[in-house]
Amino acid sequence: LENRTERLEAEFSIDCQKYGLTQREAVVLSRLRHGHTYEETAKSLNLSINTIKTHAKNIHSKQQAFEQTRSKIWISA
């Protein structure tokens, strides 16, 4: 179990760096990945639900941009 937790934390850290997430986006992503709702995340971070939605949208956009770039590189190789 400890190795699995360490592996998941390492993968999460790599994802944050890979996608260029801000520190706040990383916190939001972590809470959402752990099953917290937008409402729970907003409350725990003392933010509005709209702010959490904005962070989630930005995270998704960064992930999409990364995947599109990776696809273009793979196709051109």
N, C-alpha and C positions, 0 to 999 in steps of 0.2 A: 504494500500500500504506500509506503514511504517513497519507493522508487517511482511509482506511478504519479504521485503528487509532484515530485521533483521534475519529472519529465513534462507533466502538464504545465508547470510553472515556466520551465525553459521554453516550451513551445509558445506559450503566451508571450513571453518576452521577445522571442524572435518575431512573432506576428506583429507586435507593436512597433518594432524597429523596421520591419519589412514594409509595413504600410505607412510609416511616418506619422504615427499617432501622437497627439499631444499627451501630456501627463493626465489631464482630465478625461480625454477620450479613452485612455487606457483603463482608468478607474471605472468609467461607465461600462466599457466593454466587459471588464472582469465581472462586474455585478450582473450584467445581463447574461453572460455565459453561465453564471452560477444559478440562473433561474429566477433572479429577481425581476419583478415587473418594473415598468417605467415609473409607476407611482411609488413603489418601495425604494427604487433607486433615487428618485427625486427627494423623497423624504429623508433618506439616510445621508444625502449629500447637501441637504438644505438648499435645493435648487427647485425650479419650477419643472413641471412635466414637459412644457414646451422646450426648455433648455435641454432636457434629456433627449427628447425627440430630435432636436437639432444635432446633438452630439452623435446620436445613432445614425442619422442621415449622413453626417460627415464621415463617420467610420465606414459606412457602406460605400460611399463615393470613393474613398481612398482604396478600399479593397477592390472595387470594380476597376479603377484606373490601373492598379498594380496588375491585375489579371489580364487586362487588355494589352498592356505593355509587354507582359510576359508572353502572351500569345503571338504578338507581332514579332518578337525576337525569335521565338521558336519557328514560326512560319518562314522567316527570312533566312534562317540558318541552313 
